[in-house]
Structure formats: C-alpha cells, structure tokens
Amino acid sequence: MDSEGASPSVLQTGRFSGREAFVQVLRDAFAAAAQRGWQEIVVSDASFEDWPLQERLVAESLGAWAKPGRRFVMVAASYNAVLRNQARFVVWRRTWSHLIECRQSRHTDAINFPSAMHAPGWAMQRLDLVRSTGVCTELPERRLQIRETLDELLRGSSPGFAASVLGL
C-alpha cells in the first residue's frame, strides 16, 4: 500500500550496517511513532550529529506524533551539534517543549555514550559508532537491556538543551 493512511510501517529487526542503514532505521522509527501513536520515545546519543533530525520527513513524523500525553526524552553529552546543524528539530523542540524532556550527561565519554532509541515494543542500539552498525529488536529481554542502559544514563543526567533562552 502506498497511501499515507495505510497500515503502520514495518520496523526493521535484526542487524543493520552502515550510515545510510542507520539513518533509514531512524526515519522508519519516527514514521512508526506517528502511525502507531507511541506514548513515549527515549533517544540517546553523545551529540545526535549524524541522526537525521534535520530532515523534513523526520520533522513531519515528529509533528504528527506530538499529541497531549505523549513524552519524548532525549539525552546527550552535548547539544552543540543539534543547535548548529538540526534547525528543524530545534524549532520542533521549541514548539513541543511541554512534551520533551532534554537531559545532558557529562559523565559519560563520547566513545561509551549509548546511541539508542527505545519505544513501546521496539528498540534500536548502535553498537559501533564508527561503522554505524547495530541492532533493532522487538525481543522483550533485549529491549529491557537497552531501556536499563538508558535509565542508568538518565539517572546521572541533568536538564539540558533549554527550549528557549531567557536573558536580560
């Protein structure tokens, strides 16, 4: 089916390899979030520099996903690359700030910082940042492992990436 109102997209499971495969996994996941009405999305990356957050399709998917009662949690070591290179996402974050919790963890170095996405029934983790290889899963035990990794990171984080900057 090729209509936009068609049945929810199928999310990849298993291994992926390469930057383009990684980016496509994320595009598909954000589209599925909107189609399936995921209540919570948790994402983590040291900088989100190579995530497709600036792409129009991703911004549209996030816009379609954003509804009252939903929650988007984001944790990074630094948001400098997002502010510099992901303008569409920055605007979306500002618009939907009441649904989005941005956290910053300065205690985990970039090499060991998890690059992952967790949502109801599905999760993704990039295991090799240089080669952009990783795994997508619907298996409950693997999703739990990814969620526990993200929860541990969140426990050691503090607020970051304010929706707006107030000043005198």
DSSP file with accessible surface (Angstrom, degrees, kcal/mol):
  #  RESIDUE AA STRUCTURE BP1 BP2  ACC     N-H-->O    O-->H-N    N-H-->O    O-->H-N    TCO  KAPPA ALPHA  PHI   PSI    X-CA   Y-CA   Z-CA
    1    1 A M              0   0  188      0, 0.0     5,-0.0     0, 0.0     0, 0.0   0.000 360.0 360.0 360.0 139.3    0.0    0.0    0.0
    2    2 A D        +     0   0  162      3,-0.0     2,-0.2     4,-0.0     0, 0.0   0.374 360.0 108.7-118.2   8.3    1.3    3.4   -0.8
    3    3 A S  S >  S-     0   0   72      1,-0.1     3,-1.6     2,-0.0     0, 0.0  -0.529  72.6-124.1 -84.2 152.0   -1.2    5.8    0.8
    4    4 A E  T 3  S+     0   0  190      1,-0.3    -1,-0.1    -2,-0.2     0, 0.0   0.817 110.3  55.1 -65.0 -30.6   -0.2    7.7    3.8
    5    5 A G  T 3  S+     0   0   78      3,-0.0    -1,-0.3     0, 0.0    -2,-0.0   0.293  86.0 123.0 -85.6  13.1   -3.1    6.4    5.8
    6    6 A A  S <  S-     0   0   24     -3,-1.6     3,-0.1     1,-0.2    -4,-0.0  -0.026  75.9 -62.0 -67.7 176.0   -2.1    2.8    5.1
    7    7 A S  S    S-     0   0   76      1,-0.1    -1,-0.2     3,-0.0     3,-0.1  -0.157  75.3 -74.9 -58.4 154.3   -1.3    0.2    7.8
    8    8 A P        -     0   0   65      0, 0.0    -1,-0.1     0, 0.0    24,-0.1  -0.139  56.5-101.2 -55.6 144.6    1.6    1.0   10.1
    9    9 A S        -     0   0   33     -3,-0.1     2,-0.5    19,-0.1    27,-0.0  -0.257  34.2-110.9 -64.6 152.9    5.1    0.6    8.6
   10   10 A V        -     0   0  128     -3,-0.1     2,-0.3     1,-0.0    -1,-0.1  -0.744  30.6-139.2 -86.5 127.6    7.1   -2.5    9.4
   11   11 A L        -     0   0    6     -2,-0.5    14,-0.1     1,-0.1     2,-0.0  -0.708  21.8-108.5 -88.8 142.1   10.0   -1.7   11.6
   12   12 A Q        -     0   0   70     -2,-0.3     2,-0.3    13,-0.1    -1,-0.1  -0.335  33.1-169.8 -65.6 143.3   13.3   -3.4   11.0
   13   13 A T        +     0   0   76      2,-0.1   124,-0.2   109,-0.1     2,-0.2  -0.939  48.9  31.6-128.1 155.8   14.5   -6.1   13.4
   14   14 A G  E    S-A  136   0A  33    122,-3.1   122,-2.5    -2,-0.3     2,-0.1  -0.517 100.5 -18.8  96.0-164.2   17.9   -7.6   13.4
   15   15 A R  E     -A  135   0A 182    120,-0.2     2,-0.3    -2,-0.2   120,-0.2  -0.413  50.1-169.0 -82.1 151.4   21.3   -6.1   12.5
   16   16 A F  E     -A  134   0A   9    118,-2.1   118,-2.1    -2,-0.1     2,-0.4  -0.943   4.0-163.8-132.0 157.1   21.9   -3.1   10.4
   17   17 A S  E     +A  133   0A  88     -2,-0.3     4,-0.3   116,-0.2   116,-0.2  -0.981  44.7  26.5-147.2 129.5   25.3   -1.9    9.0
   18   18 A G  S  > S-     0   0   24    113,-1.2     4,-2.3   114,-0.7     5,-0.2   0.007  82.1 -84.9 102.7 154.2   26.4    1.5    7.6
   19   19 A R  H  > S+     0   0  124      1,-0.2     4,-2.7     2,-0.2     5,-0.2   0.902 124.6  49.9 -60.9 -44.8   25.4    5.1    8.0
   20   20 A E  H  > S+     0   0  118      1,-0.2     4,-2.4     2,-0.2    -1,-0.2   0.902 111.2  49.6 -65.4 -37.8   22.6    5.0    5.4
   21   21 A A  H  > S+     0   0   33     -4,-0.3     4,-2.3     2,-0.2    -1,-0.2   0.922 111.5  49.7 -64.7 -42.2   21.1    1.9    7.0
   22   22 A F  H  X S+     0   0    0     -4,-2.3     4,-1.9   110,-0.2    -2,-0.2   0.945 111.7  47.7 -60.2 -47.7   21.3    3.6   10.4
   23   23 A V  H  X S+     0   0    4     -4,-2.7     4,-2.5     1,-0.2    -2,-0.2   0.909 111.4  51.0 -62.4 -40.4   19.6    6.8    9.1
   24   24 A Q  H  X S+     0   0   76     -4,-2.4     4,-2.7     1,-0.2     5,-0.2   0.897 105.6  55.5 -66.5 -38.9   16.9    4.7    7.4
   25   25 A V  H  X S+     0   0    2     -4,-2.3     4,-2.3     1,-0.2    -1,-0.2   0.930 110.8  46.1 -57.1 -43.5   16.2    2.8   10.6
   26   26 A L  H  X S+     0   0    0     -4,-1.9     4,-2.6     2,-0.2     5,-0.3   0.917 110.6  51.3 -68.5 -43.3   15.6    6.2   12.4
   27   27 A R  H  X S+     0   0   51     -4,-2.5     4,-2.1     1,-0.2    -1,-0.2   0.938 113.2  46.2 -55.7 -48.3   13.4    7.6    9.6
   28   28 A D  H  X S+     0   0   48     -4,-2.7     4,-2.5     1,-0.2    -2,-0.2   0.882 111.4  52.2 -63.4 -39.2   11.3    4.4    9.8
   29   29 A A  H  X S+     0   0    0     -4,-2.3     4,-2.4    -5,-0.2    -2,-0.2   0.920 109.8  47.2 -66.5 -42.7   11.1    4.5   13.6
   30   30 A F  H  X S+     0   0    0     -4,-2.6     4,-1.6     2,-0.2    -1,-0.2   0.897 112.8  50.1 -67.1 -36.1    9.9    8.1   13.7
   31   31 A A  H  X S+     0   0   27     -4,-2.1     4,-2.4    -5,-0.3    -2,-0.2   0.926 111.1  49.3 -64.8 -42.1    7.3    7.4   11.0
   32   32 A A  H  X S+     0   0    0     -4,-2.5     4,-3.3     1,-0.2     5,-0.3   0.877 104.5  59.4 -64.8 -36.4    6.2    4.4   13.0
   33   33 A A  H  X>S+     0   0    0     -4,-2.4     5,-1.3     1,-0.2     4,-1.1   0.927 110.3  42.1 -57.4 -44.6    5.9    6.5   16.1
   34   34 A A  H  <5S+     0   0   26     -4,-1.6    -2,-0.2     2,-0.2    -1,-0.2   0.931 118.2  45.2 -68.2 -45.4    3.4    8.8   14.4
   35   35 A Q  H  <5S+     0   0   85     -4,-2.4    -2,-0.2     1,-0.2    -1,-0.2   0.881 121.3  37.1 -67.2 -39.2    1.5    5.9   12.8
   36   36 A R  H  <5S-     0   0   98     -4,-3.3    -1,-0.2    -5,-0.2    -2,-0.2   0.523 102.9-126.9 -93.5 -10.0    1.3    3.7   15.9
   37   37 A G  T  <5 -     0   0   14     -4,-1.1    -3,-0.2    -5,-0.3    -4,-0.1   0.889  28.3-159.9  67.2  41.4    0.9    6.5   18.4
   38   38 A W      < -     0   0   13     -5,-1.3    -1,-0.2    -6,-0.2    33,-0.1  -0.276   9.7-149.7 -53.8 134.0    3.8    5.6   20.7
   39   39 A Q  S    S+     0   0  107      1,-0.2    32,-2.4    31,-0.1     2,-0.4   0.808  77.3  24.6 -77.3 -30.0    3.2    7.2   24.1
   40   40 A E  E     -b   71   0A  45     30,-0.2     2,-0.4    32,-0.0    -1,-0.2  -0.999  57.2-174.5-141.7 139.0    6.9    7.5   24.9
   41   41 A I  E     -b   72   0A   0     30,-2.1    32,-3.0    -2,-0.4     2,-0.5  -1.000   7.0-169.6-128.1 130.3   10.1    7.8   22.9
   42   42 A V  E     -bC  73 118A   1     76,-2.5    76,-2.9    -2,-0.4     2,-0.3  -0.990   9.4-179.9-121.4 124.9   13.6    7.8   24.6
   43   43 A V  E     -bC  74 117A   2     30,-2.8    32,-1.8    -2,-0.5     2,-0.3  -0.947   4.2-176.1-125.7 149.3   16.6    8.6   22.5
   44   44 A S  E     +bC  75 116A   0     72,-2.5    72,-2.2    -2,-0.3     2,-0.3  -0.998  15.7 141.4-145.9 137.0   20.3    8.8   23.4
   45   45 A D        -     0   0    7     30,-1.8    32,-0.4    -2,-0.3    33,-0.2  -0.910  53.2-115.1-167.2 151.5   23.4    9.8   21.6
   46   46 A A  S    S-     0   0   13     67,-0.3    32,-2.1    -2,-0.3    31,-1.3   0.913 107.9 -13.2 -59.0 -40.5   26.6   11.7   22.5
   47   47 A S  S    S-     0   0   31     30,-0.2    35,-0.3    29,-0.2    -1,-0.2   0.522  73.6-133.1-138.2 -14.4   25.8   14.5   20.1
   48   48 A F    >   +     0   0    0      1,-0.1     3,-1.1    33,-0.1     5,-0.3   0.662  61.0 139.9  59.9  17.7   23.0   13.4   17.7
   49   49 A E  T 3  S+     0   0  112      1,-0.3    -1,-0.1     3,-0.1    30,-0.0   0.863  70.6  36.1 -59.7 -39.5   25.3   14.8   15.0
   50   50 A D  T 3  S+     0   0   39      2,-0.1    -1,-0.3     3,-0.0    -2,-0.1   0.252  91.3 108.4-105.6  16.9   24.6   12.0   12.5
   51   51 A W  S <  S-     0   0    1     -3,-1.1     2,-0.9     1,-0.1     3,-0.5  -0.661  78.1-120.5 -84.3 148.8   20.9   11.5   13.3
   52   52 A P    >   +     0   0    1      0, 0.0     3,-1.5     0, 0.0     6,-0.3  -0.036  69.2 130.1 -84.2  40.1   18.5   12.7   10.6
   53   53 A L  T 3   +     0   0    2     -2,-0.9    33,-0.1    -5,-0.3    36,-0.1   0.714  67.5  58.0 -68.7 -18.3   16.7   15.2   12.9
   54   54 A Q  T 3  S+     0   0   65     -3,-0.5    -1,-0.3    34,-0.1    34,-0.2   0.591  82.7 109.5 -86.2  -9.5   17.1   18.0   10.3
   55   55 A E  S <> S-     0   0   44     -3,-1.5     4,-2.5     1,-0.1     5,-0.2  -0.415  71.9-132.0 -73.5 142.1   15.3   16.1    7.6
   56   56 A R  H  > S+     0   0  146      1,-0.2     4,-2.7     2,-0.2     5,-0.2   0.895 105.9  53.0 -57.5 -44.8   11.8   17.3    6.6
   57   57 A L  H  > S+     0   0  114      1,-0.2     4,-2.3     2,-0.2    -1,-0.2   0.892 110.1  47.6 -62.6 -38.5   10.3   13.8    6.7
   58   58 A V  H  > S+     0   0    1     -6,-0.3     4,-2.9     2,-0.2     5,-0.2   0.932 112.0  49.6 -67.4 -44.6   11.6   13.3   10.3
   59   59 A A  H  X S+     0   0   21     -4,-2.5     4,-2.5     1,-0.2    -2,-0.2   0.911 112.0  49.0 -59.9 -41.3   10.2   16.7   11.3
   60   60 A E  H  X S+     0   0  108     -4,-2.7     4,-2.3     2,-0.2    -1,-0.2   0.905 111.0  49.8 -65.3 -41.3    6.9   15.8    9.8
   61   61 A S  H  X S+     0   0   22     -4,-2.3     4,-2.1     2,-0.2    -2,-0.2   0.931 112.3  47.2 -62.6 -44.6    6.8   12.4   11.5
   62   62 A L  H  X S+     0   0    1     -4,-2.9     4,-2.2     1,-0.2    -2,-0.2   0.900 111.0  52.0 -64.7 -39.2    7.6   14.1   14.9
   63   63 A G  H  < S+     0   0   30     -4,-2.5    -1,-0.2    -5,-0.2    -2,-0.2   0.905 111.4  46.6 -62.2 -41.1    5.0   16.7   14.3
   64   64 A A  H  < S+     0   0   51     -4,-2.3    -1,-0.2     1,-0.2    -2,-0.2   0.830 113.2  50.4 -69.7 -32.0    2.4   14.0   13.5
   65   65 A W  H  < S+     0   0    0     -4,-2.1     2,-0.3    -5,-0.2    -2,-0.2   0.875  86.6  98.0 -71.1 -39.3    3.5   12.1   16.6
   66   66 A A     <  +     0   0    5     -4,-2.2     3,-0.0    -5,-0.2   -32,-0.0  -0.355  47.0 140.5 -64.3 113.8    3.3   15.0   19.0
   67   67 A K    >   -     0   0  101     -2,-0.3     3,-1.8    29,-0.1    -3,-0.0  -0.972  59.4 -74.5-146.5 156.5    0.0   14.9   20.9
   68   68 A P  T 3  S+     0   0  119      0, 0.0     3,-0.1     0, 0.0    31,-0.0  -0.203 116.3  28.0 -53.9 141.4   -1.0   15.7   24.5
   69   69 A G  T 3  S+     0   0   66      1,-0.3     2,-0.2    -3,-0.0    -3,-0.0   0.320  93.9 116.2  89.2  -6.7    0.0   13.0   27.0
   70   70 A R    <   -     0   0   36     -3,-1.8     2,-0.4    -5,-0.0    -1,-0.3  -0.565  50.0-150.8 -93.1 161.9    3.0   11.8   24.9
   71   71 A R  E     -b   40   0A 101    -32,-2.4   -30,-2.1    -2,-0.2     2,-0.5  -0.997  12.0-170.6-140.2 132.3    6.6   12.0   26.1
   72   72 A F  E     -bd  41 100A   1     27,-2.7    29,-2.9    -2,-0.4     2,-0.5  -0.989  10.8-170.0-121.8 119.1    9.9   12.4   24.3
   73   73 A V  E     -bd  42 101A   2    -32,-3.0   -30,-2.8    -2,-0.5     2,-0.4  -0.954   5.3-178.4-114.8 130.2   13.0   12.0   26.3
   74   74 A M  E     -bd  43 102A   0     27,-2.7    29,-3.3    -2,-0.5     2,-0.4  -0.988   4.3-175.2-130.6 133.5   16.4   12.9   24.8
   75   75 A V  E     +bd  44 103A   0    -32,-1.8   -30,-1.8    -2,-0.4     2,-0.3  -0.998  11.9 159.0-134.0 135.3   19.8   12.6   26.5
   76   76 A A  E     - d   0 104A   0     27,-1.6    29,-2.3    -2,-0.4   -30,-0.2  -0.944  46.8-127.6-143.0 163.7   23.2   13.7   25.1
   77   77 A A  S    S+     0   0   24    -31,-1.3     2,-0.3   -32,-0.4   -30,-0.2   0.840 101.1   2.0 -78.2 -35.8   26.6   14.6   26.2
   78   78 A S        -     0   0   35    -32,-2.1    -1,-0.4   -33,-0.2     3,-0.2  -0.990  51.5-158.6-151.4 143.5   26.3   17.9   24.3
   79   79 A Y     >  +     0   0    7     -2,-0.3     4,-2.6    -3,-0.2     5,-0.2   0.260  66.7 106.2-103.8  11.2   23.6   19.6   22.2
   80   80 A N  H  > S+     0   0   98      1,-0.2     4,-2.2     2,-0.2     5,-0.2   0.909  80.8  47.8 -58.1 -44.7   26.0   21.8   20.3
   81   81 A A  H  > S+     0   0    4      2,-0.2     4,-2.8     1,-0.2     5,-0.3   0.875 111.2  51.7 -67.1 -34.6   25.8   19.8   17.1
   82   82 A V  H  > S+     0   0    0    -35,-0.3     4,-2.3     2,-0.2     8,-0.2   0.956 112.2  45.4 -64.9 -48.4   21.9   19.8   17.4
   83   83 A L  H  < S+     0   0   96     -4,-2.6    -2,-0.2     1,-0.2    -1,-0.2   0.873 120.0  41.8 -62.5 -35.5   21.8   23.5   17.8
   84   84 A R  H  < S+     0   0  161     -4,-2.2    -2,-0.2    -5,-0.2    -1,-0.2   0.874 131.6  16.4 -80.1 -38.2   24.3   24.1   15.0
   85   85 A N  H  < S+     0   0   78     -4,-2.8    -3,-0.2    -5,-0.2    -2,-0.2   0.440 111.4  65.5-122.1  -3.8   23.0   21.5   12.4
   86   86 A Q     X  +     0   0    1     -4,-2.3     4,-2.3    -5,-0.3     3,-0.4  -0.398  50.8 154.9-122.6  56.5   19.5   20.4   13.2
   87   87 A A  H  > S+     0   0   70      1,-0.2     4,-2.3     2,-0.2     5,-0.2   0.858  72.4  53.0 -57.0 -42.6   17.4   23.6   12.8
   88   88 A R  H  > S+     0   0  101      1,-0.2     4,-2.3     2,-0.2    -1,-0.2   0.910 111.1  47.6 -61.0 -41.0   14.1   21.8   12.0
   89   89 A F  H  > S+     0   0    1     -3,-0.4     4,-3.2     2,-0.2    -2,-0.2   0.907 108.5  54.3 -66.8 -40.5   14.4   19.7   15.2
   90   90 A V  H  X S+     0   0   18     -4,-2.3     4,-2.2    -8,-0.2    -2,-0.2   0.927 110.5  46.7 -59.8 -42.7   15.3   22.8   17.3
   91   91 A V  H  X S+     0   0   77     -4,-2.3     4,-2.6     2,-0.2    -1,-0.2   0.936 113.3  48.7 -64.5 -45.1   12.1   24.5   16.0
   92   92 A W  H  X S+     0   0   15     -4,-2.3     4,-2.5     1,-0.2    -2,-0.2   0.927 110.1  51.9 -60.4 -43.5   10.1   21.3   16.7
   93   93 A R  H  < S+     0   0   18     -4,-3.2    -1,-0.2     1,-0.2    -2,-0.2   0.906 110.8  48.1 -59.6 -42.5   11.6   21.1   20.2
   94   94 A R  H >< S+     0   0  126     -4,-2.2     3,-1.0    -5,-0.2    -1,-0.2   0.933 113.2  47.5 -64.5 -44.5   10.7   24.7   20.9
   95   95 A T  H 3< S+     0   0   88     -4,-2.6     3,-0.3     1,-0.2    -2,-0.2   0.890 122.7  32.9 -64.1 -41.6    7.1   24.2   19.7
   96   96 A W  T >X S+     0   0   64     -4,-2.5     3,-2.7    -5,-0.2     4,-0.7   0.001  75.0 132.9-108.1  29.8    6.5   21.0   21.6
   97   97 A S  G X4  +     0   0   50     -3,-1.0     3,-0.6     1,-0.3    -1,-0.2   0.775  66.3  65.3 -55.4 -27.8    8.7   21.8   24.7
   98   98 A H  G 34 S+     0   0  131     -3,-0.3    -1,-0.3     1,-0.2    -2,-0.1   0.685 107.7  40.9 -71.5 -13.8    5.9   20.6   27.0
   99   99 A L  G <4 S+     0   0   13     -3,-2.7   -27,-2.7    -6,-0.2     2,-0.5   0.528 105.0  79.2-103.3 -10.3    6.2   17.1   25.7
  100  100 A I  E <<  -d   72   0A  12     -4,-0.7     2,-0.6    -3,-0.6   -27,-0.2  -0.876  52.1-170.1-114.3 130.6   10.0   16.9   25.5
  101  101 A E  E     -d   73   0A  68    -29,-2.9   -27,-2.7    -2,-0.5     2,-0.5  -0.970  11.4-166.3-115.3 114.3   12.5   16.4   28.3
  102  102 A C  E     -d   74   0A   6     -2,-0.6    58,-2.3    58,-0.2     2,-0.3  -0.911   9.1-176.5-104.8 128.1   16.1   17.0   27.2
  103  103 A R  E     -dE  75 159A  48    -29,-3.3   -27,-1.6    -2,-0.5     2,-0.4  -0.840  13.7-149.2-121.8 156.8   18.8   15.8   29.6
  104  104 A Q  E     -dE  76 158A  25     54,-3.3    54,-2.4    -2,-0.3     2,-0.5  -0.995   5.0-167.3-130.8 133.0   22.6   16.1   29.5
  105  105 A S        +     0   0    2    -29,-2.3     3,-0.4    -2,-0.4    52,-0.1  -0.942  12.6 170.3-121.5 106.5   25.1   13.6   30.8
  106  106 A R        +     0   0  165     -2,-0.5    -1,-0.1    50,-0.3   -29,-0.1   0.450  69.4  74.1 -91.7  -1.5   28.6   15.0   31.0
  107  107 A H  S    S+     0   0  165     49,-0.3     2,-0.5     2,-0.1    -1,-0.2   0.528  83.6  71.2 -92.5  -7.0   29.9   12.0   33.0
  108  108 A T  S    S-     0   0   42     -3,-0.4     5,-0.1    45,-0.1    -3,-0.1  -0.946  82.5-128.0-112.2 126.1   30.0    9.5   30.1
  109  109 A D    >>  -     0   0   87     -2,-0.5     4,-0.8     1,-0.1     3,-0.7  -0.296  25.3-109.6 -71.3 159.3   32.6   10.0   27.4
  110  110 A A  G >4 S+     0   0   60      1,-0.2     3,-0.5     2,-0.2   -64,-0.2   0.828 115.4  57.6 -59.8 -34.8   31.5   10.1   23.8
  111  111 A I  G 34 S+     0   0  140      1,-0.2    -1,-0.2   -65,-0.1    18,-0.2   0.881 115.7  35.1 -65.1 -37.8   33.0    6.7   22.9
  112  112 A N  G <4 S+     0   0  111     -3,-0.7    -1,-0.2     2,-0.1    -2,-0.2   0.390  88.1 117.8 -98.5   2.4   30.9    4.9   25.6
  113  113 A F  S << S-     0   0    5     -4,-0.8   -67,-0.3    -3,-0.5     2,-0.1  -0.556  71.0-116.6 -73.0 125.8   27.8    7.0   25.3
  114  114 A P        -     0   0   16      0, 0.0     2,-0.7     0, 0.0    13,-0.1  -0.405  18.9-156.9 -66.9 135.5   24.9    4.8   24.1
  115  115 A S  E     + F   0 126A   1     11,-0.6    11,-3.3   -70,-0.2     2,-0.3  -0.941  44.7 130.5-109.4 102.8   23.4    5.6   20.8
  116  116 A A  E     -CF  44 125A   1    -72,-2.2   -72,-2.5    -2,-0.7     2,-0.4  -0.962  47.2-148.6-153.7 163.7   19.9    4.2   21.1
  117  117 A M  E     -CF  43 124A   0      7,-2.5     7,-2.8    -2,-0.3     2,-0.4  -0.991  15.3-170.4-139.8 133.2   16.2    4.6   20.7
  118  118 A H  E     +CF  42 123A  19    -76,-2.9   -76,-2.5    -2,-0.4     5,-0.2  -0.989  15.6 153.8-128.0 134.3   13.6    2.9   22.9
  119  119 A A  E >   - F   0 122A   1      3,-2.4     3,-1.8    -2,-0.4     2,-0.2  -0.930  55.9 -61.2-147.2 168.9    9.8    2.9   22.3
  120  120 A P  T 3  S-     0   0   67      0, 0.0   -82,-0.0     0, 0.0     3,-0.0  -0.369 121.1  -5.1 -59.3 117.7    6.9    0.6   23.1
  121  121 A G  T 3  S+     0   0   36     -2,-0.2     2,-0.3     1,-0.0    22,-0.0   0.409 127.6  61.7  84.1  -1.6    7.5   -2.8   21.6
  122  122 A W  E <   +F  119   0A   1     -3,-1.8    -3,-2.4    21,-0.1     2,-0.3  -0.996  51.7 176.6-156.6 147.8   10.7   -1.8   19.7
  123  123 A A  E     -FG 118 137A   0     14,-2.1    14,-3.0    -2,-0.3     2,-0.4  -0.988  10.0-159.0-151.7 157.2   14.3   -0.6   20.4
  124  124 A M  E     -FG 117 136A   0     -7,-2.8    -7,-2.5    -2,-0.3     2,-0.4  -0.992   6.5-176.3-136.2 140.3   17.5    0.2   18.4
  125  125 A Q  E     -FG 116 135A  27     10,-2.5    10,-2.5    -2,-0.4     2,-0.7  -0.976  19.3-144.4-139.0 127.6   21.0    0.4   19.6
  126  126 A R  E     -FG 115 134A  10    -11,-3.3   -11,-0.6    -2,-0.4     8,-0.3  -0.815  18.2-177.8 -87.4 120.5   24.0    1.4   17.5
  127  127 A L  E    S+     0   0A  88      6,-1.8     2,-0.5    -2,-0.7     7,-0.2   0.766  71.1  39.4 -92.9 -30.8   26.9   -0.7   18.8
  128  128 A D  E  >> - G   0 133A  42      5,-2.1     5,-1.5     1,-0.1     4,-0.9  -0.949  63.4-171.4-124.0 108.1   29.7    0.6   16.6
  129  129 A L  T  45S+     0   0   59     -2,-0.5    -1,-0.1     3,-0.2    -2,-0.0   0.855  84.0  53.1 -69.7 -35.0   29.6    4.4   16.1
  130  130 A V  T  45S+     0   0  134      1,-0.2    -1,-0.2     2,-0.1  -111,-0.1   0.937 121.9  28.9 -67.6 -45.7   32.4    4.5   13.5
  131  131 A R  T  45S-     0   0  164      2,-0.1  -113,-1.2  -113,-0.1    -1,-0.2   0.463 102.8-128.9 -93.4  -3.4   30.8    1.9   11.2
  132  132 A S  T  <5 +     0   0    4     -4,-0.9  -114,-0.7     1,-0.2     2,-0.4   0.937  53.5 152.8  51.2  52.9   27.2    2.6   12.2
  133  133 A T  E   < +AG  17 128A  35     -5,-1.5    -5,-2.1  -116,-0.2    -6,-1.8  -0.851   9.3 123.9-108.8 148.3   26.4   -1.0   13.0
  134  134 A G  E     -AG  16 126A   0   -118,-2.1  -118,-2.1    -2,-0.4     2,-0.3  -0.938  46.8 -90.2-173.2-162.5   23.8   -2.0   15.4
  135  135 A V  E     -AG  15 125A  22    -10,-2.5   -10,-2.5    -2,-0.3     2,-0.4  -0.983  13.6-157.9-139.9 143.0   20.7   -4.0   16.2
  136  136 A C  E     +AG  14 124A   1   -122,-2.5  -122,-3.1    -2,-0.3     2,-0.3  -0.956  26.8 179.4-115.0 141.0   16.9   -3.4   16.1
  137  137 A T  E     - G   0 123A   9    -14,-3.0   -14,-2.1    -2,-0.4  -124,-0.0  -0.992  42.1-175.0-148.3 150.0   14.8   -5.6   18.3
  138  138 A E        +     0   0   96     -2,-0.3    -1,-0.1   -16,-0.2  -125,-0.0   0.313  58.2 120.3-112.1  -3.4   11.3   -6.4   19.4
  139  139 A L     >  -     0   0   97      1,-0.1     4,-2.7   -16,-0.1     5,-0.3  -0.465  63.3-139.3 -67.1 125.6   12.5   -9.1   21.8
  140  140 A P  H  > S+     0   0   79      0, 0.0     4,-2.4     0, 0.0     5,-0.2   0.882  98.9  50.6 -55.9 -41.5   11.4   -8.1   25.4
  141  141 A E  H  > S+     0   0  120      2,-0.2     4,-1.8     1,-0.2     5,-0.1   0.902 113.4  44.5 -67.7 -38.4   14.7   -9.1   27.0
  142  142 A R  H  > S+     0   0   55      2,-0.2     4,-2.1    -3,-0.2    -1,-0.2   0.907 112.9  51.3 -71.6 -39.5   16.9   -7.1   24.6
  143  143 A R  H  X S+     0   0   54     -4,-2.7     4,-2.8     1,-0.2    -2,-0.2   0.912 108.9  52.5 -62.3 -39.4   14.5   -4.1   24.8
  144  144 A L  H  X S+     0   0   98     -4,-2.4     4,-2.7    -5,-0.3    -2,-0.2   0.913 107.2  51.8 -63.3 -41.7   14.8   -4.3   28.6
  145  145 A Q  H  X S+     0   0  100     -4,-1.8     4,-2.0     2,-0.2    -1,-0.2   0.924 111.7  46.4 -60.0 -45.3   18.6   -4.2   28.4
  146  146 A I  H  X S+     0   0    1     -4,-2.1     4,-2.4     1,-0.2    -2,-0.2   0.933 112.9  49.6 -63.8 -44.4   18.5   -1.1   26.2
  147  147 A R  H  X S+     0   0   48     -4,-2.8     4,-3.0     1,-0.2    -2,-0.2   0.904 109.4  51.5 -63.2 -40.8   16.0    0.6   28.5
  148  148 A E  H  X S+     0   0  107     -4,-2.7     4,-2.3     2,-0.2    -1,-0.2   0.905 109.0  51.3 -63.2 -38.9   18.1   -0.2   31.6
  149  149 A T  H  X S+     0   0   61     -4,-2.0     4,-2.0    -5,-0.2    -2,-0.2   0.934 113.3  45.0 -61.3 -45.2   21.1    1.3   29.9
  150  150 A L  H  X S+     0   0    1     -4,-2.4     4,-2.7     1,-0.2    -2,-0.2   0.907 111.4  52.3 -67.2 -40.9   19.1    4.5   29.0
  151  151 A D  H  X S+     0   0   47     -4,-3.0     4,-2.2     2,-0.2    -1,-0.2   0.900 108.7  50.7 -62.4 -40.7   17.6    4.7   32.5
  152  152 A E  H  X S+     0   0  120     -4,-2.3     4,-1.1     2,-0.2    -1,-0.2   0.924 111.5  48.0 -62.3 -43.6   21.1    4.4   34.1
  153  153 A L  H  < S+     0   0   13     -4,-2.0     3,-0.5     1,-0.2    -2,-0.2   0.924 111.1  50.8 -62.2 -43.7   22.3    7.2   31.8
  154  154 A L  H >< S+     0   0   28     -4,-2.7     3,-1.8     1,-0.2    -1,-0.2   0.870 102.4  60.4 -64.1 -36.9   19.3    9.4   32.7
  155  155 A R  H 3< S+     0   0  168     -4,-2.2    -1,-0.2     1,-0.3    -2,-0.2   0.842 108.3  44.9 -59.9 -33.5   19.8    8.9   36.4
  156  156 A G  T 3< S+     0   0   40     -4,-1.1   -49,-0.3    -3,-0.5    -1,-0.3   0.196 102.1  93.0 -95.3  17.5   23.2   10.6   36.1
  157  157 A S    <   -     0   0   14     -3,-1.8   -52,-0.2   -52,-0.1    -3,-0.0  -0.576  55.1-155.0-108.8 170.3   22.0   13.4   33.9
  158  158 A S  E     -E  104   0A  48    -54,-2.4   -54,-3.3    -2,-0.2    -2,-0.0  -0.886  43.0 -68.5-135.7 165.0   20.8   16.9   34.4
  159  159 A P  E     +E  103   0A 100      0, 0.0     2,-0.3     0, 0.0   -56,-0.3  -0.237  61.2 164.4 -56.4 143.9   18.5   19.2   32.4
  160  160 A G        +     0   0   15    -58,-2.3   -58,-0.2     1,-0.2   -82,-0.0  -0.969  40.3  40.2-153.3 164.9   20.0   20.4   29.1
  161  161 A F  S    S-     0   0   20     -2,-0.3    -1,-0.2     1,-0.1   -59,-0.1   0.981  73.2-145.3  56.3  67.7   19.0   22.0   25.8
  162  162 A A        -     0   0   68      1,-0.1    -1,-0.1    -3,-0.1     3,-0.1  -0.286  12.4-127.6 -61.5 147.0   16.5   24.5   27.0
  163  163 A A  S    S+     0   0   24      1,-0.2     2,-0.3   -70,-0.1    -1,-0.1   0.827  91.6   8.0 -66.6 -32.2   13.6   25.2   24.7
  164  164 A S  S    S-     0   0   70    -70,-0.0     2,-0.6     2,-0.0    -1,-0.2  -0.979  72.5-126.2-146.2 159.1   14.3   28.9   24.9
  165  165 A V        -     0   0  142     -2,-0.3     2,-0.4    -3,-0.1     0, 0.0  -0.932  23.3-160.7-111.3 118.3   17.0   31.2   26.3
  166  166 A L        +     0   0  158     -2,-0.6     2,-0.3     0, 0.0    -2,-0.0  -0.801  23.5 150.1 -97.4 140.5   15.8   33.9   28.6
  167  167 A G              0   0   73     -2,-0.4    -2,-0.0     0, 0.0     0, 0.0  -0.953 360.0 360.0-157.1 174.7   18.0   36.8   29.3
  168  168 A L              0   0  230     -2,-0.3     0, 0.0     0, 0.0     0, 0.0  -0.601 360.0 360.0 -91.3 360.0   18.1   40.5   30.1
